[in-house]
Amino acid sequence: MKCPKCRAQVSEGREECPRCGVVFVRYREFLAEMKAESQVRNDNRAWSSFWGRLMPERVDVNPVSWALRALLLAVLLVLTALFVLAPVASNTAGSSWLHGVNLVFHEAGHIVFIPLGRTMTVLGGSLMQVLVPLVCCLVLLLRTEDAFGAVVGLWWAGESLLDVAPYVADGRVQQLMLLGGVTGRDVPGYHDWNVLLTQWGLLHQAEALGLGVHVFGAALCLLALVWGAAVLVREARDLWLD
């Protein structure tokens, strides 16, 4: 065998190297400790890098830009209160102008997921309108390192779930007015969530599932607001306190 330190040829059974004098057992223990310490350092660096993206230390922002961001966050706070506190059946999020934006990606999702079969084609609409803002959030966070932009992306994902929630809850009764001015009862097989929940044997749980989607969407919106507020506070410190 070879010495792990100096690479000299050593006969089998020896406990130390005749050339460099290293004790094999201790040297292997030393290497294992160094490897473990290196892994810890790498993990710490990775966490520091990720945290640095979530809460950047320094950003090029001026007072006007900061004020506009603060105003936008205040608007998102008001919209969150309106959408979250309203009953799911009221379809408040689905009646806002943001529904038109979500609808574009919803309909595109039905087309994009066609190659994956009937179930994914039906599910793809709701899935796409949530995935698009999540992708925006990740790109802004990881590629452009725009933490506040990522906040808006995360909030949009939560709002999109609030938009989907009434659709899910309506799967059993099918009273919600759909694209084209019809309800699911008017056109059998047209209501995405009636089709999906029937297929999965969960139609009787439509209202509960809709509420669950609503709660999850609300949680994402609130998380985004807290994150956004923290980013603005740090930016304010850099602008006015340093």
C-alpha positions, 0 to 999 in steps of 0.5 A: 500500500501507499502512505496517504501523506508522502505516497511512499510504498509501505508494506502491508501491516505497518502502522506508520510510514518509514519515510515520513513517520506519519501514523496511518490511523491518526492521519486518517482521523485528521483527514476525516476531521478536516473533511467534516470542518470543510463541509461545515464551512461550505454549509455556512457559506451556502446559508450565508449566500442564500440569506444574503440574497433574501436580505441584501446588506447593500443595495443601490436604492435612492429615497425616491425608489425606496418610497415607491417600494414602500407605497407598493408594499402598502398597496399589497397590504391593502389588497391582501386584507381585502382578499384574505378576509373575504369569504372564499365563496365571494370570489373577491380575488377572482373579481379583481383586475389581477384575475385578468392577468392570472387568467392569461397564464391559466388558459396558457397552462391548459395548452402547455400541459396537453402533452402530459395527458387529460388530467394535467391538461385540466390541472395545468391551468390552475398550476400554471397561474401559480408556477409563473409568479413562483418562477418570477420570484426565483429568477429575481432572487437567484439571478438578478438578486432583486430581493424586493422584486422576489417579494412581489413575485411571492406575493403574486403567487399567494394572490394567484392561489387566492384566485384559484381557491373559489374555483376549487370550492365551487367544484361541487355546486358549480355556480361560479361564472366561468370564461364565456359567461357560463357555469359548470352546470351549463356545460358539463365537463367545462369546470376544471375542478369539478372534473378533477375532484370527481376523478379523484373522488374528492368532490364532496370535499370541494369547499374544504379544499378550497378553504385550504388553498385560500389559507395557503395563499393567504400565508404566502401573501403574509410571508411576502409582506413580512419579507418585504417590510424587512427588506425596506427596513434594512434599505432605510437603515442604509439610506438614513442611518449609516 
